[in-house]
């Protein structure tokens, strides 16, 4: 186990515990963090093997806690107010009070919804994040963004990503890289999209170089490499969250974590898109695949704006492809339609897009009011045959 990464937020600071086999020790980590609930509601992602859920439940019960379980379907459609309402009912039926805690066991969707439920139940109870996907470990479980999607049917059905939510920091994060062995390769690769994003915003190329050299071992499931990969990426996010918790720094701050995401969220809501043009059954895109495409579009925009060289973009595209993630997608709607979806992004201000754009390798900045033609050209750059 590597030393915990501390997210420094004053009285709301917390540790991110990272290692192999640490999930069974969650009760001791709770005690070390002086978190003393009497009751726990474990919200389990249905994709997580029951053995993992039973291990954490047994550990909590052995420590004298009353542990209850419920499940959540980890899909964007199920990431809804209806699901949140159901889970709030489960929380009440489990008898949790304000001293108790919700524990999220699963990927990013599960963490987002369970965190939102914890933020709303009795106006706020503790949440403990136990991410089981690489994407959730390096990104979604840290930083306190919680929420659900909002579906609108106003003549053109729209799914507004994370439009209902709250900032609600976890009290503890326990990332057990041993759980990654249960993932399908496609799901593991999705987490690498967020890792590449982090490497492009750190301020130097050290993380990018390390990620490039360690990629094969990470894909092979090397526990030591995966532990270090998670630790390095969580450290990047922890620094930005500590500096700008609620994303109010106009010069960048936490907003830098959105590199590629305005493109990604627009693409991700198109259910017919597949990461493989030869296999439509893989539709829809997973979040990490959409992020990879968003990074490809953002780097194309950066080249057009003179903020990145073509050779630098090629290096990013090579790394995305080496990670097994897409850099183009077939059957993409016309660029103006995709751009309209981008205007649904939460970070849009006054009807003007705010985009995070790379500035070479390892750096990025915020741009507002980017020319529509340049945005369209960036979308076209990821258009596959």
Secondary structure in CASP SS format (residue, H / E / C, confidence):
PFRMAT SS
TARGET T0000
AUTHOR 0000-0000-0000
METHOD secondary structure of the structure
MODEL  1
X C 1.00
X E 1.00
X E 1.00
X E 1.00
X E 1.00
X E 1.00
X E 1.00
X C 1.00
X C 1.00
X H 1.00
X H 1.00
X H 1.00
X C 1.00
X E 1.00
X E 1.00
X E 1.00
X E 1.00
X E 1.00
X E 1.00
X C 1.00
X C 1.00
X C 1.00
X H 1.00
X H 1.00
X H 1.00
X H 1.00
X H 1.00
X H 1.00
X H 1.00
X H 1.00
X H 1.00
X H 1.00
X C 1.00
X C 1.00
X C 1.00
X C 1.00
X C 1.00
X C 1.00
X E 1.00
X E 1.00
X E 1.00
X E 1.00
X E 1.00
X E 1.00
X E 1.00
X C 1.00
X C 1.00
X C 1.00
X C 1.00
X H 1.00
X H 1.00
X H 1.00
X H 1.00
X H 1.00
X H 1.00
X H 1.00
X H 1.00
X H 1.00
X H 1.00
X H 1.00
X H 1.00
X H 1.00
X C 1.00
X C 1.00
X C 1.00
X E 1.00
X E 1.00
X E 1.00
X E 1.00
X E 1.00
X E 1.00
X E 1.00
X C 1.00
X C 1.00
X C 1.00
X C 1.00
X C 1.00
X C 1.00
X C 1.00
X C 1.00
X H 1.00
X H 1.00
X H 1.00
X H 1.00
X H 1.00
X H 1.00
X H 1.00
X H 1.00
X H 1.00
X H 1.00
X H 1.00
X H 1.00
X H 1.00
X C 1.00
X C 1.00
X C 1.00
X C 1.00
X C 1.00
X C 1.00
X C 1.00
X E 1.00
X E 1.00
X E 1.00
X E 1.00
X E 1.00
X E 1.00
X C 1.00
X H 1.00
X H 1.00
X H 1.00
X H 1.00
X H 1.00
X H 1.00
X H 1.00
X H 1.00
X H 1.00
X H 1.00
X H 1.00
X H 1.00
X H 1.00
X H 1.00
X H 1.00
X H 1.00
X C 1.00
X C 1.00
X E 1.00
X E 1.00
X E 1.00
X E 1.00
X E 1.00
X E 1.00
X C 1.00
X C 1.00
X H 1.00
X H 1.00
X H 1.00
X H 1.00
X H 1.00
X H 1.00
X H 1.00
X C 1.00
X C 1.00
X C 1.00
X C 1.00
X E 1.00
X E 1.00
X E 1.00
X E 1.00
X E 1.00
X E 1.00
X E 1.00
X E 1.00
X E 1.00
X C 1.00
X C 1.00
X C 1.00
X E 1.00
X E 1.00
X E 1.00
X E 1.00
X E 1.00
X E 1.00
X E 1.00
X E 1.00
X E 1.00
X E 1.00
X E 1.00
X C 1.00
X C 1.00
X C 1.00
X C 1.00
X E 1.00
X E 1.00
X E 1.00
X E 1.00
X E 1.00
X H 1.00
X H 1.00
X H 1.00
X H 1.00
X H 1.00
X H 1.00
X C 1.00
X C 1.00
X H 1.00
X H 1.00
X H 1.00
X H 1.00
X H 1.00
X H 1.00
X H 1.00
X H 1.00
X H 1.00
X H 1.00
X H 1.00
X H 1.00
X H 1.00
X H 1.00
X H 1.00
X C 1.00
X C 1.00
X C 1.00
X C 1.00
X C 1.00
X C 1.00
X H 1.00
X H 1.00
X H 1.00
X H 1.00
X H 1.00
X H 1.00
X H 1.00
X H 1.00
X H 1.00
X H 1.00
X H 1.00
X H 1.00
X H 1.00
X H 1.00
X C 1.00
X C 1.00
X C 1.00
X H 1.00
X H 1.00
X H 1.00
X H 1.00
X H 1.00
X H 1.00
X H 1.00
X H 1.00
X H 1.00
X H 1.00
X H 1.00
X H 1.00
X H 1.00
X H 1.00
X H 1.00
X H 1.00
X H 1.00
X H 1.00
X H 1.00
X H 1.00
X H 1.00
X C 1.00
X C 1.00
X C 1.00
X C 1.00
X C 1.00
X C 1.00
X C 1.00
X C 1.00
X C 1.00
X H 1.00
X H 1.00
X H 1.00
X H 1.00
X H 1.00
X H 1.00
X C 1.00
X C 1.00
X H 1.00
X H 1.00
X H 1.00
X H 1.00
X H 1.00
X H 1.00
X H 1.00
X H 1.00
X C 1.00
X C 1.00
X C 1.00
X C 1.00
X C 1.00
X C 1.00
X C 1.00
X C 1.00
X C 1.00
X C 1.00
X C 1.00
X H 1.00
X H 1.00
X H 1.00
X C 1.00
X C 1.00
X C 1.00
X C 1.00
X H 1.00
X H 1.00
X H 1.00
X H 1.00
X H 1.00
X H 1.00
X H 1.00
X H 1.00
X H 1.00
X H 1.00
X H 1.00
X H 1.00
X H 1.00
X H 1.00
X H 1.00
X H 1.00
X H 1.00
X H 1.00
X C 1.00
X C 1.00
X C 1.00
X C 1.00
X C 1.00
X H 1.00
X H 1.00
X H 1.00
X H 1.00
X H 1.00
X H 1.00
X H 1.00
X H 1.00
X H 1.00
X H 1.00
X H 1.00
X H 1.00
X H 1.00
X C 1.00
X C 1.00
X C 1.00
X C 1.00
X C 1.00
X C 1.00
X E 1.00
X C 1.00
X C 1.00
X C 1.00
X C 1.00
X C 1.00
X H 1.00
X H 1.00
X H 1.00
X H 1.00
X H 1.00
X H 1.00
X H 1.00
X H 1.00
X C 1.00
X C 1.00
X C 1.00
X C 1.00
X C 1.00
X C 1.00
X E 1.00
X C 1.00
X C 1.00
X E 1.00
X C 1.00
X E 1.00
X E 1.00
X E 1.00
X E 1.00
X E 1.00
X C 1.00
X C 1.00
X C 1.00
X C 1.00
X C 1.00
X E 1.00
X E 1.00
X E 1.00
X E 1.00
X E 1.00
X C 1.00
X C 1.00
X C 1.00
X H 1.00
X H 1.00
X H 1.00
X H 1.00
X H 1.00
X H 1.00
X H 1.00
X H 1.00
X H 1.00
X C 1.00
X C 1.00
X E 1.00
X C 1.00
X C 1.00
END
